[in-house]
Amino acid sequence: MIKLQRDAFDTAGYVSRFTNKGRVRLEGAVSADDADAVHLALEQKTPWELHLMGREGAPEIINRRELSALPEADIQQRLQDAAELAQDGLSWLRLGYGLMDRSRDDIALSDIASLIASPDFAAFCESLTGLSGLTLTALDAVCYRPGDFFTQHTDLGARLCFEWSFTPGWRSDWGGQLLFHSPSGDIEGGIMPRLNDLALYAGDQPRSIASVAPYAGGPRFSIIGRFV
């Protein structure tokens, strides 16, 4: 059973930072052994699906069975469409696997999914942000490979969003940072993928995931979710 290391954090200090900036980052929210186990499950035991913005501007999810049946030319066209949409607005390309509506007992990520879905995790996030009454409404595992991206976006329907990174040995020049944008378009801040880093941020903050460089040494893994 994965447990939060609640006593490792000065909650008052995090509440102050969240109030001022709308985001905080925690290092080591679970033990190193637990973080390694989650990384292994993401790297080797997750049945990834292809998540992307479709040609008509609607999200598409293509599972493994569907991918195996698609002609290669069709897959490449979908990837190209997602990249072209990114030139003018919202688009994304990544692997994903939904954890919210599945039986968590049947997947390798069941322990971390159960922890995040628990009242204890919501209370933990509330203690770090000063928010109250948080309800989890979305939970996904995501994987960004070289060339994958998520353009600038906000989630105005979410009171709090999070990204829990489980990526060891990442280099900043590999891209893949969680970037926060100012109203003028400047980058206000960024969070590099790391193992066992939990970022909490207000849903109305403009943000993006920088494209992963073609020379990156591996995939970028994380678990993301939203509270209302």
Secondary structure, 3 states (H helix, E strand, C coil): CCCCCHHHCCHHHHHHHHHHHCEEEEECCCCHHHHHHHHHHHHHCCCCEEEEECCCCCEEEECHHHHHHCCHHHHHHHHHHHHHHHCCCCCEEEEEEECCCCCHHHCCCHHHHHHHCCHHHHHHHHHHHCCCCCCEEEEEEEEECCCCEEEEECCCCCCEEEEEEECCCCCHHHECCEEEECCCCCEEEEECCCEEEEEEECCCCCEEECCECCCCCCCEEEEEEEEC
